[in-house]
C-alpha cells in the first residue's frame, strides 16, 4: 500500500465491492500476504497452505454477525485488494471455532493451527471490546503502488460507526507509519515467537 491517489480522471477507477465472496477475498489476501512475516510464520513457505489458511479463516469470520468484507476491483472486475472487518465484541461461536480448527488442521497442518492460536491469544487480549477489528487488508503485488490500499482503507474507516474506532495488529514495521497516517496510534508491542507485533487503535474522533 502507498499514499498515492488515483490521479487520472479520464480513466474509470477501480470500484469497491462491499459484498465480495469469501473465495474472492481469500484468493486476493493469500496473494497479498505472500511475503508478510506473520503469515509466513504461521503457514510456512507453501502457497497452498497459505491459500487454505485464508480460506478457513475467512469462512470462520463470515459466521460472525455483522462481519464485513470489501474488495477493490479493476476494470473488467479483477479484484486487486481486499479487507475483512469484524464488529465490536465479536467472537467465534464454539461451533465455528471447531469447524475452523478441523478445516485448518486437515488442510494446513497442526503447526499452522498452533501458531494461529498462539498469535490470537496474545493479540486479542488487548482488543477494546467496543472497537471494530481490521482482521486483514492487502493489495496483490501487481497492483501495489497505485493507491488501492489507501482507497480501501478510507472506505472501511468511513463505514465504521463505533466511537471506540478500529483495532488492528501488524508484524510489519513498515506498516506502522502508514497506519499512523490514518490516525492509528500504537497500543502495545508484543513478541509472538520470532515476530515483533504492534497493536494499534484508531478512535473515530481521530483526523486523517
Backbone bond lengths (Angstrom), bond angles and torsions (degrees), N, CA, C in turn:
res aa  C-N    CA-C-N  psi(-1)  N-CA   C-N-CA  omega(-1)  CA-C   N-CA-C  phi
1 X - - - 1.454 - - 1.520 109.79 -
2 X 1.318 115.37 146.99 1.447 120.02 174.60 1.509 108.77 -136.87
3 X 1.334 116.30 177.25 1.452 121.14 -179.37 1.517 112.26 -92.60
4 X 1.315 118.60 3.21 1.453 120.44 -178.94 1.518 110.95 -70.70
5 X 1.312 116.56 139.15 1.449 122.57 176.30 1.519 109.03 -92.93
6 X 1.328 117.63 164.26 1.447 121.65 169.48 1.530 106.87 -75.15
7 X 1.319 116.99 124.54 1.459 119.26 -168.50 1.519 114.61 -113.09
8 X 1.315 120.17 -9.05 1.454 121.25 -175.83 1.520 110.15 -97.52
9 X 1.351 119.38 101.62 1.455 120.83 -177.28 1.509 112.89 -70.29
10 X 1.339 117.79 -13.57 1.457 120.10 -179.60 1.518 111.60 -77.08
11 X 1.324 116.67 -18.84 1.448 120.44 179.81 1.521 110.12 -98.56
12 X 1.290 115.54 143.73 1.452 120.31 174.12 1.522 108.11 -74.35
13 X 1.319 116.95 118.45 1.455 120.58 -175.52 1.511 112.23 -74.99
14 X 1.310 115.97 166.62 1.465 120.51 174.75 1.527 111.28 -56.97
15 X 1.305 115.86 151.04 1.464 121.61 -177.67 1.519 110.28 -113.46
16 X 1.330 115.32 149.37 1.455 120.81 179.80 1.523 109.95 -97.82
17 X 1.308 115.35 125.25 1.459 123.20 174.59 1.527 106.96 -99.81
18 X 1.332 117.20 117.95 1.467 119.36 -178.62 1.520 112.47 -96.51
19 X 1.321 116.67 16.10 1.468 120.48 174.43 1.535 110.88 -147.43
20 X 1.329 117.56 51.02 1.461 119.36 178.98 1.526 110.78 -73.66
21 X 1.303 116.27 162.09 1.458 120.11 178.85 1.533 110.22 -74.86
22 X 1.317 114.51 159.53 1.462 119.96 174.03 1.527 110.09 -59.29
23 X 1.329 117.13 -42.34 1.459 120.66 -179.33 1.519 111.71 -58.37
24 X 1.338 116.48 -43.86 1.462 120.37 -179.79 1.515 110.90 -61.08
25 X 1.324 117.03 -50.07 1.466 120.65 -178.75 1.516 111.74 -64.66
26 X 1.313 117.33 -39.70 1.467 120.15 -179.41 1.524 110.93 -63.18
27 X 1.328 117.17 -42.52 1.473 120.04 179.11 1.528 111.25 -64.05
28 X 1.333 116.43 -45.41 1.466 120.07 -178.91 1.524 110.54 -62.93
29 X 1.329 116.82 -47.37 1.458 120.08 -176.53 1.529 112.43 -68.24
30 X 1.318 117.13 -36.21 1.463 119.61 176.84 1.524 110.39 -61.17
31 X 1.318 117.41 -37.53 1.461 122.44 177.48 1.532 109.98 -71.99
32 X 1.342 116.10 -45.44 1.460 120.72 -176.36 1.525 112.42 -64.95
33 X 1.338 117.54 -32.36 1.467 122.01 -174.80 1.532 112.64 -98.76
34 X 1.317 117.15 18.75 1.469 120.38 -175.80 1.525 112.38 -58.47
35 X 1.332 117.71 -32.61 1.463 120.77 -178.10 1.525 112.68 -114.80
36 X 1.313 117.39 11.10 1.465 120.78 -179.09 1.521 109.33 -75.50
37 X 1.336 116.88 137.94 1.460 120.17 -168.02 1.524 113.94 -67.34
38 X 1.338 118.35 -42.15 1.466 119.25 -178.24 1.523 110.94 -67.36
39 X 1.321 116.57 -41.76 1.463 120.12 178.77 1.524 110.71 -64.56
40 X 1.328 116.63 -39.68 1.465 120.05 178.41 1.527 111.21 -65.12
41 X 1.324 116.85 -38.51 1.466 120.43 178.03 1.527 110.80 -65.20
42 X 1.319 116.73 -39.81 1.460 120.97 -178.52 1.525 111.58 -75.02
43 X 1.328 116.84 -43.74 1.472 121.23 -170.15 1.520 114.23 -102.66
44 X 1.344 117.43 -10.98 1.449 118.81 -174.49 1.518 110.47 74.36
45 X 1.322 116.40 -160.27 1.462 120.16 -176.67 1.503 115.20 -93.72
46 X 1.328 117.83 6.59 1.459 121.22 -176.33 1.526 110.98 -84.56
47 X 1.337 117.01 122.06 1.463 120.21 177.06 1.525 111.02 -66.36
48 X 1.327 117.08 -33.12 1.463 120.30 178.98 1.524 110.75 -65.97
49 X 1.332 116.35 -44.92 1.467 119.84 177.64 1.526 110.32 -60.64
50 X 1.317 116.50 -43.64 1.463 120.26 -179.95 1.530 111.07 -61.97
51 X 1.320 117.55 -44.86 1.465 121.10 178.90 1.525 110.91 -62.42
52 X 1.323 116.45 -42.26 1.467 120.00 179.34 1.529 111.66 -66.74
53 X 1.335 116.35 -36.93 1.463 120.47 179.57 1.528 110.96 -65.82
54 X 1.308 117.09 -45.48 1.469 119.14 177.53 1.527 111.11 -63.99
55 X 1.310 117.18 -39.02 1.460 119.84 178.34 1.527 110.77 -61.25
56 X 1.332 117.03 -47.84 1.463 120.67 -179.55 1.527 111.24 -64.41
57 X 1.327 116.54 -42.20 1.463 120.62 -175.50 1.521 111.79 -70.83
58 X 1.323 117.43 -42.28 1.468 119.79 179.52 1.528 111.63 -70.33
59 X 1.319 117.50 -31.57 1.467 118.95 175.46 1.534 110.54 -66.81
60 X 1.321 116.29 -36.22 1.465 119.03 176.33 1.528 110.57 -67.58
61 X 1.338 117.67 -45.39 1.463 120.59 178.80 1.528 111.95 -60.12
62 X 1.326 116.42 -33.07 1.467 120.71 -178.32 1.525 112.68 -66.87
63 X 1.331 117.41 -17.23 1.471 119.97 178.89 1.528 111.59 -80.19
64 X 1.320 117.85 -11.44 1.469 121.65 -178.21 1.520 109.44 -79.90
65 X 1.321 119.15 121.41 1.467 120.33 178.01 1.527 110.96 -57.84
66 X 1.325 115.97 131.39 1.454 120.43 178.19 1.512 115.25 88.25
67 X 1.336 118.08 -3.30 1.463 119.26 177.81 1.523 109.41 -66.26
68 X 1.324 115.99 152.80 1.460 121.10 -175.37 1.515 110.82 -130.73
69 X 1.328 114.54 144.08 1.464 121.79 173.31 1.528 108.31 -125.46
70 X 1.314 115.50 146.02 1.460 122.16 176.76 1.523 108.65 -134.43
71 X 1.320 115.82 147.73 1.463 121.04 172.02 1.522 108.42 -139.86
72 X 1.313 115.49 141.95 1.456 121.91 175.49 1.520 107.13 -105.28
73 X 1.322 116.55 125.85 1.458 120.87 -175.49 1.523 111.07 -117.72
74 X 1.325 115.29 142.49 1.459 121.96 174.87 1.525 109.69 -80.20
75 X 1.333 115.41 173.67 1.461 119.82 170.42 1.527 108.61 -54.28
76 X 1.310 116.01 135.87 1.449 120.07 -176.26 1.507 112.75 93.22
77 X 1.337 117.04 -7.39 1.455 120.31 173.55 1.506 115.81 88.73
78 X 1.334 119.13 7.39 1.468 119.85 -179.41 1.520 109.60 -75.78
79 X 1.339 118.34 121.95 1.469 120.35 179.47 1.524 111.24 -73.11
80 X 1.341 116.18 134.88 1.467 120.49 -178.17 1.525 112.62 -122.62
81 X 1.326 117.41 -10.37 1.462 120.74 178.48 1.523 108.30 -154.03
82 X 1.330 115.54 154.90 1.459 119.81 179.91 1.517 109.66 -151.68
83 X 1.336 114.88 157.08 1.459 121.14 178.04 1.521 109.17 -148.28
84 X 1.340 115.27 152.68 1.469 122.23 178.31 1.516 108.56 -132.94
85 X 1.328 116.10 129.84 1.464 123.42 177.57 1.522 109.46 -122.07
86 X 1.321 115.83 141.51 1.461 119.55 170.95 1.527 108.64 -119.26
87 X 1.332 117.70 147.43 1.467 121.14 -170.64 1.520 113.50 -78.82
88 X 1.320 116.29 168.05 1.470 120.72 -179.96 1.525 112.34 -53.88
89 X 1.322 115.37 135.68 1.455 120.74 177.03 1.515 115.25 71.81
90 X 1.325 117.78 11.14 1.464 120.72 -175.01 1.525 111.61 -68.31
91 X 1.324 115.26 138.48 1.454 122.18 174.85 1.522 108.56 -142.38
92 X 1.311 116.26 142.51 1.457 119.17 173.48 1.520 109.79 -68.84
93 X 1.312 116.02 141.29 1.458 119.51 174.26 1.524 109.13 -68.73
94 X 1.329 118.38 159.40 1.468 119.53 176.83 1.529 112.18 -55.81
95 X 1.332 116.98 -38.02 1.464 119.59 179.36 1.521 111.04 -65.36
96 X 1.346 117.43 -42.59 1.463 121.01 179.49 1.521 110.87 -66.48
97 X 1.333 116.87 -38.04 1.462 119.93 176.30 1.520 111.28 -61.91
98 X 1.324 115.79 -43.01 1.462 119.98 -179.63 1.525 111.05 -65.95
99 X 1.335 116.58 -40.04 1.466 120.27 178.89 1.524 110.79 -65.55
100 X 1.358 115.74 -42.24 1.466 117.97 177.94 1.524 110.50 -61.67
101 X 1.328 116.97 -47.13 1.455 120.74 -177.56 1.523 111.47 -60.85
102 X 1.327 116.49 -42.26 1.465 119.78 -179.64 1.529 110.95 -66.44
103 X 1.320 116.26 -43.98 1.461 120.16 -179.42 1.538 110.80 -66.25
104 X 1.331 116.71 -45.55 1.460 120.06 -178.73 1.525 111.89 -67.57
105 X 1.320 116.50 -38.17 1.459 119.68 178.73 1.521 111.11 -63.32
106 X 1.330 116.20 -43.79 1.461 120.57 -177.15 1.527 112.07 -70.54
107 X 1.330 116.98 -34.52 1.470 119.96 -171.50 1.519 114.11 -105.36
108 X 1.337 116.90 -17.54 1.472 120.10 -176.64 1.523 113.01 -121.76
109 X 1.321 116.78 -22.15 1.453 120.62 179.02 1.520 113.20 97.45
110 X 1.339 116.66 163.34 1.471 120.74 -175.35 1.521 113.92 -64.98
111 X 1.331 118.26 -32.19 1.461 119.10 -179.18 1.520 111.18 -62.37
112 X 1.322 116.75 -42.40 1.465 120.22 -179.97 1.522 111.29 -63.70
113 X 1.321 116.47 -40.02 1.467 120.27 178.88 1.522 110.09 -65.14
114 X 1.324 116.58 -48.91 1.464 120.82 -177.69 1.527 111.64 -61.25
115 X 1.320 116.69 -42.85 1.460 119.80 -177.66 1.528 111.84 -72.20
116 X 1.316 117.12 -35.10 1.463 119.77 175.15 1.516 110.32 -61.18
117 X 1.322 117.20 -47.87 1.466 120.79 -179.01 1.527 111.36 -64.73
118 X 1.313 116.32 -36.56 1.469 120.18 177.82 1.532 110.63 -63.80
119 X 1.330 115.85 -44.53 1.472 121.09 178.73 1.526 110.61 -62.15
120 X 1.330 116.48 -47.18 1.466 120.39 -176.90 1.524 111.98 -67.69
121 X 1.317 117.05 -38.07 1.470 119.69 179.75 1.529 111.08 -57.19
122 X 1.322 116.45 -39.81 1.459 120.10 -177.08 1.526 112.66 -81.89
123 X 1.318 117.48 -38.88 1.464 119.78 -173.43 1.525 113.17 -84.68
124 X 1.326 117.97 -32.29 1.462 119.50 -178.36 1.523 112.15 -75.39
125 X 1.316 117.28 -19.82 1.464 120.82 -177.81 1.526 111.63 -61.19
126 X 1.331 117.21 -30.58 1.454 119.64 -177.68 1.513 114.86 -100.20
127 X 1.320 117.20 6.47 1.462 119.78 -178.11 1.531 110.57 -74.97
128 X 1.336 118.83 126.16 1.464 120.55 178.19 1.529 110.98 -61.54
129 X 1.316 116.88 134.50 1.460 121.02 -176.99 1.524 112.41 -61.84
130 X 1.330 116.97 -27.50 1.460 120.19 -174.91 1.527 113.49 -99.27
131 X 1.330 117.53 10.08 1.463 120.90 -179.33 1.524 111.08 -105.60
132 X 1.323 115.98 148.62 1.458 121.15 168.05 1.525 107.96 -68.23
133 X 1.329 116.77 156.08 1.462 121.30 173.91 1.526 109.41 -117.79
134 X 1.317 115.31 123.14 1.457 120.53 172.32 1.518 107.10 -82.98
135 X 1.316 115.37 98.65 1.462 120.24 -175.55 1.526 111.20 -70.27
136 X 1.326 116.34 -45.63 1.462 121.57 -178.12 1.522 109.80 -150.12
137 X 1.318 115.87 146.11 1.459 122.62 164.79 1.514 106.76 -150.07
138 X 1.323 117.08 132.64 1.455 119.57 -177.24 1.507 112.01 -159.18
139 X 1.327 114.95 155.68 1.465 123.88 179.56 1.520 107.99 -122.55
140 X 1.314 117.64 135.23 1.468 120.13 179.24 1.527 109.05 -63.58
141 X 1.330 117.78 146.98 1.469 120.50 -174.40 1.531 113.98 -54.70
142 X 1.313 117.96 -37.39 1.458 120.30 -177.84 1.510 114.63 -68.30
143 X 1.334 117.00 -15.11 1.463 121.11 -179.09 1.520 112.61 -109.38
144 X 1.325 117.66 4.01 1.463 120.79 -178.66 1.523 110.34 -65.74
145 X 1.337 115.54 147.32 1.452 120.53 176.55 1.506 114.92 85.40
146 X 1.346 117.81 12.66 1.459 120.22 -178.28 1.524 112.14 -120.10
147 X 1.334 117.29 13.18 1.457 120.53 176.69 1.511 115.36 84.50
148 X 1.333 117.92 7.35 1.463 120.21 -177.43 1.519 111.77 -63.91
149 X 1.323 116.83 -44.26 1.460 119.84 -179.63 1.512 112.29 -64.17
150 X 1.311 116.77 -40.51 1.467 120.77 178.90 1.520 110.89 -62.11
151 X 1.317 116.35 -44.96 1.461 119.48 -177.68 1.524 111.29 -64.49
152 X 1.323 116.06 -41.79 1.461 119.86 179.92 1.521 111.30 -66.88
153 X 1.329 116.82 -42.24 1.457 120.27 179.88 1.526 110.79 -66.47
154 X 1.335 117.71 -40.83 1.469 120.69 175.30 1.522 110.93 -54.65
155 X 1.320 116.60 -44.23 1.466 120.98 -176.64 1.516 112.02 -67.25
156 X 1.317 117.34 -47.93 1.463 118.10 -175.44 1.526 111.19 -70.23
157 X 1.333 117.94 -31.28 1.459 119.56 176.12 1.527 110.66 -67.87
158 X 1.325 116.25 -36.55 1.466 119.64 177.99 1.518 111.39 -67.46
159 X 1.325 116.91 -27.32 1.467 120.99 -176.75 1.523 113.71 -84.25
160 X 1.317 118.51 -13.67 1.469 120.18 -177.39 1.520 109.54 -87.15
161 X 1.319 115.31 129.44 1.463 120.38 -173.40 1.526 113.73 -104.36
162 X 1.329 117.58 -9.38 1.461 119.90 -176.16 1.524 111.30 -66.87
163 X 1.326 115.92 132.89 1.467 120.04 178.12 1.521 111.29 -63.56
164 X 1.324 117.17 -26.32 1.467 120.81 179.91 1.522 112.03 -76.08
165 X 1.330 117.33 -13.72 1.448 120.79 173.03 1.508 114.99 86.97
166 X 1.346 115.38 -143.23 1.455 122.47 -171.74 1.529 109.51 -130.63
167 X 1.325 115.47 134.66 1.457 123.98 -179.26 1.523 108.64 -110.94
168 X 1.340 116.66 144.52 1.457 120.43 175.89 1.519 109.61 -151.21
169 X 1.319 114.64 166.67 1.463 121.20 172.00 1.518 108.14 -129.18
170 X 1.321 116.28 149.47 1.458 120.81 175.30 1.519 109.68 -144.73
171 X 1.311 115.55 140.22 1.464 121.11 175.34 1.522 110.66 -106.17
172 X 1.326 116.40 9.32 1.461 122.14 179.87 1.523 108.66 -107.26
173 X 1.340 119.14 110.02 1.467 120.67 -178.43 1.524 112.97 -57.02
174 X 1.328 116.86 -30.23 1.452 120.39 -179.39 1.516 113.83 -66.92
175 X 1.336 116.63 -19.33 1.463 119.81 -179.35 1.525 113.05 -81.62
176 X 1.327 117.02 -19.78 1.463 119.53 -173.28 1.520 111.44 -61.08
177 X 1.326 117.30 -49.17 1.462 120.59 -179.93 1.525 111.17 -63.12
178 X 1.324 116.54 -36.56 1.466 119.97 178.65 1.518 110.96 -62.31
179 X 1.317 116.73 -47.21 1.460 119.42 -179.84 1.530 111.75 -68.58
180 X 1.317 116.59 -32.30 1.465 118.78 175.60 1.526 110.80 -61.16
181 X 1.309 117.23 -34.58 1.465 121.68 177.23 1.523 111.32 -60.00
182 X 1.313 116.67 -29.44 1.466 121.61 179.88 1.521 112.55 -92.47
183 X 1.313 117.47 9.10 1.457 120.62 175.55 1.513 115.17 96.18
184 X 1.327 118.65 4.99 1.461 121.23 176.47 1.529 109.80 -77.21
185 X 1.320 116.01 144.59 1.453 121.24 175.63 1.529 108.63 -123.71
186 X 1.311 116.02 148.02 1.461 121.08 -178.88 1.524 110.69 -70.45
187 X 1.318 115.59 132.38 1.463 122.05 176.84 1.528 111.71 -99.92
188 X 1.328 115.29 -53.48 1.468 119.59 -177.63 1.520 109.62 -145.23
189 X 1.332 115.49 160.05 1.462 122.46 171.25 1.525 107.12 -121.99
190 X 1.323 115.98 127.06 1.455 121.28 -173.06 1.521 110.64 -126.83
191 X 1.313 115.87 151.87 1.458 121.48 170.57 1.523 107.86 -105.72
192 X 1.321 115.58 122.46 1.469 121.84 177.76 1.525 106.56 -125.56
193 X 1.328 116.46 101.92 1.454 118.66 -172.12 1.523 108.97 57.56
194 X 1.333 117.96 -128.14 1.469 120.24 179.09 1.527 113.38 -84.21
195 X 1.315 117.03 -0.78 1.462 121.62 -172.39 1.525 111.69 -89.47
196 X 1.314 115.92 142.39 1.452 122.88 169.09 1.527 107.07 -105.83
197 X 1.313 115.46 104.80 1.464 121.52 -171.42 1.524 109.86 -103.61
198 X 1.321 115.82 135.08 1.459 122.52 176.37 1.520 107.98 -111.05
199 X 1.331 116.97 129.21 1.461 120.85 172.96 1.519 107.60 -100.92
200 X 1.342 116.24 139.71 1.463 121.25 -173.37 1.524 109.96 -136.73
201 X 1.325 115.46 152.55 1.457 121.77 -179.17 1.523 109.70 -135.95
202 X 1.292 116.28 134.60 1.462 122.38 172.92 1.517 107.89 -117.30
203 X 1.302 115.81 114.97 1.457 120.31 177.00 1.518 109.52 -81.47
204 X 1.318 115.52 151.60 1.462 119.90 -175.42 1.516 112.23 -59.61
205 X 1.324 117.23 -31.69 1.450 120.49 -176.64 1.516 113.06 -75.04
206 X 1.347 118.12 -11.27 1.458 120.71 -177.90 1.514 110.27 -66.59
207 X 1.313 117.01 145.26 1.461 121.26 177.10 1.513 109.24 -100.47
208 X 1.345 114.59 150.08 1.458 119.06 179.70 1.512 110.40 -79.61
